[in-house]
Amino acid sequence: MKRVVVAILFGAVGLAGCSTTGTSSSGNDPKTNAVVIVSGGGAVSPFTTPDQACSSDQGFLAAGNSDTALREYLLSKGKQVYTAPAMDTWGTVAAPDPKSLGPFKDCPAALPESMTIMSAGDIDNSGEKLTRFLNYLNSEYGVTNVDLVGHSNGGLFARSAIKLLQGTQSPIVVRSLTMLGTPNSGSVPGSYTWGEYSQSDCRGVAFCLKFNESWLSYAKDTDLGLNREDTMKYLDGPTGWNQAQGHVLDDIPVTMLAGTFFTATGGKATMWPNDGLTSRYSAWAQGVSDAVIPHRSCWEAPLTHSIFVSEAYNTLVSPPKPIDWQTALTWNTAALERVNQAIDEADTALTQPSGQGC
């Protein structure tokens, strides 16, 4: 989704399951413990393992633009890291245009469509495919315990998978869930598309106005179902998607990272500050009850949603500046450190007070 919208806006194209507890049951065998990174809406991400990734030739990224920095950082900290395959249309993962922002090539063999997240479509369909992928990690690699790291809608895909995994009594145990810029209560452009926000809510912020207006073209011509679900109406409320998740996170610690790069004086608390796509309110699931997310920790920094948003923002600067990937949640060193901390503390997090940093 982000990749397509940046192209529309600025011509930058080129751009299985859990138990009911979060406690590890496999001792300290590193081969059975894994971190699984789940990319977000509209992402095209390859399948990688701790030992196999895509080419690192100049101009190419070993795990695509959403997952590479997270993967490399967590591998450097001794984690066993897998990236879940995702494609922005139906089918298996296909390498993007080499002229795109952070393309990949020469990857491990693509997995079947049945376990490839269709990242522009329905949340629960993506959760089902992620569930199959996690079960595949169990059968093929012996993984039994996972820490899920979801960027953007990847956090919602992960939450959907957790519910399905528990309901099917999978051998997989989810120890923790970490979400970066996840639109738990809807995205800013998704809500804008469906009338939950208006131009006046942008408070004159040029990026907000241009980005959200251009998103309308994406929603009309390219979206395959996700945009209509990235709204407060669909996700929140007594009959919303969040409430339907029930108690699946009761024994799983959840850490939520928010980017606050964009601010607006007097703006709606549900919209500002935000990272260009997701507000702090939504990233921290402030509209989601403690019954649904009982144990949460929060973190924020003045970062954008992704390197695509950073690039898009830089085009508005006169003169344009080279893109600084450190401005993005998925590439910033402090954010990566916080993700690693959440994983390291997964086994003891439930003994600490909920709501720290929130």
Secondary structure, DSSP 8 states (H G I E B T S, - for coil): -HHHHHHHHHS-TT-----SS----STT-TTTEEEEEE--TT--B--B-SS------TT--TTHHHHHHHHHHHHHTT--EEE--EESSSSS-----TTSSS---S-S----GGGSEETTS-HHHHHHHHHHHHHHHHHHH---EEEEEEETTHHHHHHHHHHHHHHTT-S-EEEEEEEES--TT--HHHHHHTTSS-GGGGTT-HHHHHHHHHHHHHHHHT--SHHHHSSHHHHSSTTSHHHHTTTTTTTS-EEEEEE--B--TT--TTTSSBSSSSBHHHHTTTTS-TTTS-SEEEEEES-BSSHHHHHHHHTTSSS-----GGGBTTT-HHHHHHHHHHHHTTTTGGGS-TTBT-
